[in-house]
Amino acid sequence: MPPNPKNRRGFTLIELLVVTSIIGLLSSVVFASVNTARAKARDATRMQNLKQISLAIELYYSKNGNYPQGSGWCTQISNPLNNWGTNFQTDIGEWMPKVPLDPVYANTYQDYIYWNVNDQSYYLYAELEATDRENGTDGIGACARIGSTPNTYDYRIPVFTN
């Protein structure tokens, strides 16, 4: 006698589709959370990098009595375009042989910015991904628009004045 179709064990197509859609929904939520966590981790790295660069700048000041000149009004620290960061990296190379790069924006127009306000004060800027800061673009103006990019440098270490 042939088996009765009603006694078959297994999943219907509808059940499989429901389970697949639930798994897809859950994985997209987890993926979004992981991406946010990664962006926040990169932001923390940026903030720490600026603190380390700042320490090297202060050591330069202790030796020379002024801050590195950079290359004009503002200097993108590691940007190879027009060699903007070369002089700055040479200046602090005694204390920081390898200047840290932005985890995402390195070697682009959105890299870290050093601005020598005068020989006695400076700013360091970074563009963050996930962390919302409001202390960034004060005073940077057109410098934050290098290369016609709409950069929003939303993190700035406090200005150091000697």
N, C-alpha and C positions, 0 to 999 in steps of 0.2 A: 504494500500500500504506500503511495507517495506521501511525503511529509506535508502536513497541513501548513499553509503559508502564514496562518495566524500564530503559530507556535515558534516562528523563527526568532532567534535572538539577534540583536544588533541595533544600530541607530538609524533613524530615518534621516533623510536629507535635511529636513527642517531642524532637527536637533543638532546636526553637525554644523549647520550655518549659524545657529544661535551660539553655540560654544565657540566657534571661530571668531564671531564678531565680539564676544565678551573678551576673549584673549587679546584680540587686536586693540580694543579699547583700553584694557589694563596696561598693555605694553606701551601704548602711546603716552599714557599718564606717567609711567615710570621713566620713559625716555625723556620727556619734558623735564621731569625733576632732575634727572642726571645732567642734562644740558645746563640747567640753571646752576646746579652745584659746581659744575666745571667752570662756568663763567665767573662765579663768585671766587673760586680758587685762583683763577687767573688775575682777578682784580686784587686779591690779597698779595699775589706775587708782585704785581705792579707797584703797590704801595710799599712793599718791603724793598723792592729794587730802588725806588726813589730815595728811601731812607739810607740805603747803602751808598748811593751816588752822592747824596748830601754829605755823608761822613767823609768821603774822599775829597769833596769840594772844601770842606772845613779844614781838612789836613793841608790842602793846597794853600788855603788862606793863612794858616799858621806859619807856613814856610815863607810865603811870598808877600804877605801883607795886603793882598787884593784877591778877588775871585777871578777864575779863568774868564777870558774875554769872550770866548765863543766866536761866532762869525757874524757879528752884527747884532741886530735887535734881538733875535732869538735863534737858537740852534737846535736842530733836531739831532739828538745825541748820536744815534747810530746810522742815520740815513746816509747812504753812500751817494745819493744824488747830489751833485755839485760838491761833494766832499764836505758837507756842512759840519759833520761831527768830528772830522779828523783832528782839528786843532784842539778841541775840547778833550777828546780821548787822549791826545798826546800830553796835555796839561796835567790830567789827573792820573796818568798811567803809572806814576811812581807808587801810588797808593791803591790803584785799582787797575791792574794790567789788562783785564778784560771787563769792559763795561757791560753790565747786563742789558739784554735786549727785551723789548716788549714781547710777551708770549705769542701775540697774534700780529701786531702791527710793526714788528721789527723790519727795518729797511724799507719803510714806506713813509708817506707823508704824515702818517698818524703816529709816528714813534714818539718817545719821550721828548719833551722840550725843556731846554735849559735857557733861561732868560737872565742875563746879567743886567740888572736894572742900572746899576752903577758899580764902581769897584768895591762898594761896601755892602751890597745886598743883591739877592738873586731869588728867582723862583724856579721850581721844577714842576712840570705838568705831566699828567698821564691821562689818556682817554680810557675810561672804564666801560665795561660791558654790562654788568648786572647790578653793581652797587650804585645806588643813587646818591650822589654828593652834590652839594650846592656851593662849594667853596672853590670851584675851579677856574672859570674863565674870567674872573675879575681882573681887569687890566691887560689881558692878553690880546684882545681886539683882533686886528687883522693878522697877527701872527698865527692865530688858530685857523687861518684860512689859507695856509701855504698850499700851493699847487691847485688852487681853486676847489679845495675839498671842504665840505661843511663839517669840519672836525669840531667836536665839543669836548674840550679837555675839562672834564668834570672833577678832576682831583688835582689839588695843588698842595704841596707841602708848604708849611708856613714860611714866609719870607724870613731869611736870616739877615740880620743887620749887625755889623760890627762897628 
